[in-house]
Amino acid sequence: MIFAGVFVVAVILLLVFNYRHGDTRKCRWRERRGEGQSSWTCVQCGATTTGPRGETPEICLRPKA
């Protein structure tokens, strides 16, 4: 019985602390290098942005439908 209670609390804590606002787990970014900055395109949703070379965007930039 104690094990079940500890298990439920552990699952709830994992859900709370693993939530990331602007999650990008489904985003698949492709980089196109330019002068100083890179152009990033998500092949999953089509979002585009610019940023430093080699640093993928940390938030999902998917347009709201």
N, CA, C and O atoms as a GROMACS GRO file, in nm:
protein
  260
    1MET      N    1   0.082  -0.119   0.000
    1MET     CA    2   0.000   0.000   0.000
    1MET      C    3   0.087   0.126   0.000
    1MET      O    4   0.057   0.224  -0.069
    2ILE      N    5   0.194   0.122   0.077
    2ILE     CA    6   0.285   0.237   0.082
    2ILE      C    7   0.352   0.255  -0.055
    2ILE      O    8   0.371   0.368  -0.101
    3PHE      N    9   0.386   0.144  -0.119
    3PHE     CA   10   0.449   0.151  -0.250
    3PHE      C   11   0.357   0.220  -0.350
    3PHE      O   12   0.404   0.301  -0.430
    4ALA      N   13   0.230   0.191  -0.348
    4ALA     CA   14   0.134   0.253  -0.440
    4ALA      C   15   0.127   0.403  -0.417
    4ALA      O   16   0.123   0.480  -0.512
    5GLY      N   17   0.126   0.445  -0.292
    5GLY     CA   18   0.122   0.588  -0.260
    5GLY      C   19   0.248   0.660  -0.306
    5GLY      O   20   0.240   0.769  -0.363
    6VAL      N   21   0.363   0.600  -0.282
    6VAL     CA   22   0.490   0.658  -0.325
    6VAL      C   23   0.495   0.664  -0.478
    6VAL      O   24   0.545   0.762  -0.534
    7PHE      N   25   0.445   0.562  -0.544
    7PHE     CA   26   0.444   0.559  -0.690
    7PHE      C   27   0.356   0.671  -0.746
    7PHE      O   28   0.397   0.739  -0.841
    8VAL      N   29   0.239   0.692  -0.690
    8VAL     CA   30   0.149   0.798  -0.736
    8VAL      C   31   0.215   0.936  -0.715
    8VAL      O   32   0.210   1.020  -0.804
    9VAL      N   33   0.275   0.957  -0.601
    9VAL     CA   34   0.342   1.085  -0.574
    9VAL      C   35   0.458   1.105  -0.672
    9VAL      O   36   0.478   1.216  -0.721
   10ALA      N   37   0.534   1.001  -0.700
   10ALA     CA   38   0.647   1.012  -0.793
   10ALA      C   39   0.599   1.046  -0.934
   10ALA      O   40   0.661   1.129  -1.001
   11VAL      N   41   0.492   0.985  -0.978
   11VAL     CA   42   0.438   1.015  -1.111
   11VAL      C   43   0.390   1.159  -1.118
   11VAL      O   44   0.416   1.228  -1.217
   12ILE      N   45   0.322   1.205  -1.016
   12ILE     CA   46   0.273   1.344  -1.014
   12ILE      C   47   0.391   1.441  -1.016
   12ILE      O   48   0.387   1.540  -1.088
   13LEU      N   49   0.495   1.415  -0.938
   13LEU     CA   50   0.613   1.501  -0.938
   13LEU      C   51   0.683   1.502  -1.074
   13LEU      O   52   0.728   1.607  -1.119
   14LEU      N   53   0.692   1.387  -1.139
   14LEU     CA   54   0.752   1.383  -1.272
   14LEU      C   55   0.671   1.464  -1.372
   14LEU      O   56   0.728   1.535  -1.454
   15LEU      N   57   0.540   1.456  -1.366
   15LEU     CA   58   0.456   1.532  -1.457
   15LEU      C   59   0.470   1.682  -1.433
   15LEU      O   60   0.474   1.760  -1.529
   16VAL      N   61   0.479   1.723  -1.309
   16VAL     CA   62   0.489   1.865  -1.277
   16VAL      C   63   0.625   1.920  -1.319
   16VAL      O   64   0.631   2.027  -1.380
   17PHE      N   65   0.734   1.850  -1.287
   17PHE     CA   66   0.867   1.904  -1.313
   17PHE      C   67   0.918   1.879  -1.454
   17PHE      O   68   1.015   1.942  -1.495
   18ASN      N   69   0.857   1.790  -1.530
   18ASN     CA   70   0.898   1.766  -1.668
   18ASN      C   71   0.822   1.852  -1.767
   18ASN      O   72   0.857   1.851  -1.885
   19TYR      N   73   0.722   1.924  -1.725
   19TYR     CA   74   0.647   2.011  -1.816
   19TYR      C   75   0.734   2.128  -1.855
   19TYR      O   76   0.788   2.198  -1.769
   20ARG      N   77   0.749   2.150  -1.986
   20ARG     CA   78   0.826   2.264  -2.036
   20ARG      C   79   0.734   2.350  -2.121
   20ARG      O   80   0.675   2.303  -2.218
   21HIS      N   81   0.724   2.475  -2.084
   21HIS     CA   82   0.642   2.567  -2.164
   21HIS      C   83   0.707   2.585  -2.300
   21HIS      O   84   0.828   2.606  -2.308
   22GLY      N   85   0.628   2.577  -2.407
   22GLY     CA   86   0.683   2.591  -2.540
   22GLY      C   87   0.763   2.468  -2.583
   22GLY      O   88   0.864   2.479  -2.652
   23ASP      N   89   0.716   2.354  -2.542
   23ASP     CA   90   0.785   2.229  -2.568
   23ASP      C   91   0.815   2.210  -2.716
   23ASP      O   92   0.730   2.238  -2.800
   24THR      N   93   0.933   2.163  -2.748
   24THR     CA   94   0.972   2.142  -2.888
   24THR      C   95   0.999   1.996  -2.919
   24THR      O   96   1.071   1.966  -3.014
   25ARG      N   97   0.945   1.907  -2.843
   25ARG     CA   98   0.974   1.766  -2.868
   25ARG      C   99   0.930   1.722  -3.007
   25ARG      O  100   0.993   1.634  -3.066
   26LYS      N  101   0.824   1.780  -3.060
   26LYS     CA  102   0.776   1.741  -3.191
   26LYS      C  103   0.842   1.822  -3.302
   26LYS      O  104   0.829   1.785  -3.419
   27CYS      N  105   0.912   1.928  -3.270
   27CYS     CA  106   0.978   2.010  -3.371
   27CYS      C  107   1.104   1.941  -3.420
   27CYS      O  108   1.179   1.882  -3.343
   28ARG      N  109   1.126   1.950  -3.551
   28ARG     CA  110   1.247   1.896  -3.612
   28ARG      C  111   1.311   2.009  -3.691
   28ARG      O  112   1.274   2.034  -3.806
   29TRP      N  113   1.406   2.077  -3.629
   29TRP     CA  114   1.467   2.196  -3.686
   29TRP      C  115   1.578   2.162  -3.783
   29TRP      O  116   1.658   2.071  -3.759
   30ARG      N  117   1.581   2.236  -3.895
   30ARG     CA  118   1.688   2.226  -3.994
   30ARG      C  119   1.754   2.363  -4.004
   30ARG      O  120   1.687   2.466  -4.012
   31GLU      N  121   1.886   2.362  -4.005
   31GLU     CA  122   1.962   2.486  -4.004
   31GLU      C  123   2.015   2.517  -4.144
   31GLU      O  124   2.064   2.429  -4.215
   32ARG      N  125   2.005   2.645  -4.180
   32ARG     CA  126   2.070   2.696  -4.301
   32ARG      C  127   2.161   2.809  -4.256
   32ARG      O  128   2.114   2.912  -4.208
   33ARG      N  129   2.289   2.788  -4.272
   33ARG     CA  130   2.387   2.884  -4.220
   33ARG      C  131   2.399   3.005  -4.311
   33ARG      O  132   2.399   2.993  -4.434
   34GLY      N  133   2.411   3.120  -4.248
   34GLY     CA  134   2.430   3.245  -4.319
   34GLY      C  135   2.543   3.324  -4.254
   34GLY      O  136   2.621   3.270  -4.176
   35GLU      N  137   2.551   3.450  -4.286
   35GLU     CA  138   2.653   3.538  -4.228
   35GLU      C  139   2.620   3.567  -4.082
   35GLU      O  140   2.529   3.644  -4.054
   36GLY      N  141   2.690   3.507  -3.990
   36GLY     CA  142   2.672   3.534  -3.848
   36GLY      C  143   2.554   3.462  -3.785
   36GLY      O  144   2.568   3.404  -3.677
   37GLN      N  145   2.439   3.464  -3.849
   37GLN     CA  146   2.319   3.400  -3.795
   37GLN      C  147   2.275   3.287  -3.888
   37GLN      O  148   2.314   3.283  -4.005
   38SER      N  149   2.197   3.198  -3.835
   38SER     CA  150   2.143   3.088  -3.914
   38SER      C  151   1.993   3.103  -3.927
   38SER      O  152   1.927   3.163  -3.842
   39SER      N  153   1.940   3.049  -4.033
   39SER     CA  154   1.795   3.044  -4.053
   39SER      C  155   1.749   2.904  -4.015
   39SER      O  156   1.802   2.805  -4.066
   40TRP      N  157   1.651   2.895  -3.927
   40TRP     CA  158   1.601   2.767  -3.879
   40TRP      C  159   1.460   2.744  -3.932
   40TRP      O  160   1.376   2.834  -3.926
   41THR      N  161   1.434   2.624  -3.985
   41THR     CA  162   1.302   2.587  -4.035
   41THR      C  163   1.261   2.455  -3.972
   41THR      O  164   1.340   2.360  -3.969
   42CYS      N  165   1.139   2.448  -3.922
   42CYS     CA  166   1.086   2.324  -3.864
   42CYS      C  167   1.020   2.244  -3.976
   42CYS      O  168   0.926   2.292  -4.040
   43VAL      N  169   1.068   2.123  -4.000
   43VAL     CA  170   1.011   2.041  -4.106
   43VAL      C  171   0.879   1.980  -4.064
   43VAL      O  172   0.807   1.927  -4.149
   44GLN      N  173   0.844   1.986  -3.938
   44GLN     CA  174   0.719   1.930  -3.888
   44GLN      C  175   0.603   2.025  -3.909
   44GLN      O  176   0.497   1.984  -3.956
   45CYS      N  177   0.622   2.153  -3.874
   45CYS     CA  178   0.510   2.249  -3.878
   45CYS      C  179   0.534   2.366  -3.973
   45CYS      O  180   0.442   2.443  -4.000
   46GLY      N  181   0.657   2.382  -4.023
   46GLY     CA  182   0.686   2.489  -4.117
   46GLY      C  183   0.725   2.622  -4.055
   46GLY      O  184   0.744   2.719  -4.128
   47ALA      N  185   0.738   2.629  -3.925
   47ALA     CA  186   0.778   2.754  -3.858
   47ALA      C  187   0.921   2.790  -3.897
   47ALA      O  188   1.004   2.702  -3.917
   48THR      N  189   0.949   2.920  -3.907
   48THR     CA  190   1.085   2.966  -3.940
   48THR      C  191   1.127   3.073  -3.841
   48THR      O  192   1.045   3.147  -3.788
   49THR      N  193   1.259   3.080  -3.817
   49THR     CA  194   1.316   3.181  -3.729
   49THR      C  195   1.464   3.195  -3.760
   49THR      O  196   1.519   3.116  -3.837
   50THR      N  197   1.528   3.293  -3.702
   50THR     CA  198   1.673   3.308  -3.714
   50THR      C  199   1.734   3.300  -3.575
   50THR      O  200   1.666   3.324  -3.475
   51GLY      N  201   1.860   3.266  -3.569
   51GLY     CA  202   1.927   3.257  -3.440
   51GLY      C  203   2.074   3.225  -3.457
   51GLY      O  204   2.122   3.210  -3.569
   52PRO      N  205   2.145   3.214  -3.346
   52PRO     CA  206   2.288   3.185  -3.350
   52PRO      C  207   2.316   3.048  -3.413
   52PRO      O  208   2.234   2.957  -3.405
   53ARG      N  209   2.431   3.036  -3.475
   53ARG     CA  210   2.469   2.910  -3.538
   53ARG      C  211   2.478   2.796  -3.436
   53ARG      O  212   2.534   2.813  -3.327
   54GLY      N  213   2.423   2.683  -3.472
   54GLY     CA  214   2.436   2.563  -3.391
   54GLY      C  215   2.346   2.557  -3.269
   54GLY      O  216   2.351   2.457  -3.197
   55GLU      N  217   2.265   2.658  -3.242
   55GLU     CA  218   2.176   2.658  -3.125
   55GLU      C  219   2.032   2.649  -3.172
   55GLU      O  220   1.973   2.749  -3.212
   56THR      N  221   1.975   2.529  -3.166
   56THR     CA  222   1.837   2.511  -3.210
   56THR      C  223   1.741   2.590  -3.123
   56THR      O  224   1.768   2.607  -3.004
   57PRO      N  225   1.631   2.637  -3.179
   57PRO     CA  226   1.532   2.710  -3.099
   57PRO      C  227   1.480   2.622  -2.984
   57PRO      O  228   1.467   2.501  -2.999
   58GLU      N  229   1.451   2.685  -2.872
   58GLU     CA  230   1.408   2.612  -2.752
   58GLU      C  231   1.257   2.612  -2.733
   58GLU      O  232   1.206   2.539  -2.648
   59ILE      N  233   1.184   2.692  -2.810
   59ILE     CA  234   1.040   2.695  -2.798
   59ILE      C  235   0.978   2.664  -2.933
   59ILE      O  236   1.039   2.688  -3.037
   60CYS      N  237   0.858   2.612  -2.931
   60CYS     CA  238   0.787   2.582  -3.054
   60CYS      C  239   0.732   2.712  -3.111
   60CYS      O  240   0.664   2.788  -3.041
   61LEU      N  241   0.760   2.739  -3.235
   61LEU     CA  242   0.717   2.861  -3.301
   61LEU      C  243   0.603   2.834  -3.398
   61LEU      O  244   0.579   2.913  -3.490
   62ARG      N  245   0.534   2.724  -3.379
   62ARG     CA  246   0.424   2.684  -3.465
   62ARG      C  247   0.316   2.791  -3.464
   62ARG      O  248   0.273   2.834  -3.356
   63PRO      N  249   0.269   2.833  -3.582
   63PRO     CA  250   0.162   2.934  -3.584
   63PRO      C  251   0.034   2.879  -3.524
   63PRO      O  252   0.000   2.762  -3.543
   64LYS      N  253  -0.037   2.963  -3.451
   64LYS     CA  254  -0.164   2.921  -3.390
   64LYS      C  255  -0.270   2.912  -3.498
   64LYS      O  256  -0.284   3.002  -3.581
   65ALA      N  257  -0.346   2.803  -3.496
   65ALA     CA  258  -0.451   2.785  -3.598
   65ALA      C  259  -0.586   2.822  -3.543
   65ALA      O  260  -0.686   2.813  -3.614
   0.00000   0.00000   0.00000
